[in-house]
Amino acid sequence: MKTVRIVAIDGPAGAGKSTIARMLAERIGLMYLDTGAMYRALTVVAQDRGIDLGDESQMVALLDSSSIFVGKSEVVINEEDVTTRIRSQEVTLGVSTVATLPGVRARLRDLQRKWAERIGGGVVEGRDIATVVFPEACLKVFLTASPSERARRRVEQIGGDLLEVEAAITLRDQRDMSRADGPLKPAEGAVVIDTTGLSVENVVATMADLYRKNCG
Ligand code: DC
């Protein structure tokens, strides 16, 4: 594989990954890829078709016959724009089942690597990006924040009951951290940044500095 310049960002839900990755990408002049959006888009189509989200062979067949596009501001699967639908509660609840399937993970990782190779690098964000997809990234960051802070941010963004959101976040973290394939954890050599109480600008500036030092 030819060398590509990758900033790999992992971390739990609500740690600020998307906002920070998007802003960092603009600042350092790289493209940005939200890999969670790929898992979510597949979940939307599976739910539409009534496919059992835990049925690996059906889910793999669905993925193999689908085309997924994750752009700067839109997510399209099989020519349907699902940018809004992928954020629904139904999808958010279902997606962590889809994310446990090794066959799905292997194919999505492949697409993520191809994306980076095609455009020569990027800021890529997810759960297994620095650990599995791009262990050779020039900068690996694990972004985290306390569960209550992450719930507060989610409620601010999309509403809901604070305690319920916190319980849902904790459950999703447990599922993401305990799955056998690509569990959520800081990669070897990753810089861990706890964003609790930090401004987005502060975190982006810190990461842009690290990028210049590590990837220059
Ligand atoms: O970041 P997000 O909330 O959009 O992620 C949606 C789900 O997909 C979440 O349960 C974790 C999973 N995911 C994953 O397992 N690996 C990735 N690289 C990205 C997301």
Residues whose N, C-alpha, C, O or C-beta is under 5 A from the ligand:
A	BS01	DC	A13 T35 G36 A37 Y39 V95 S96 A99 G126 R127 D128
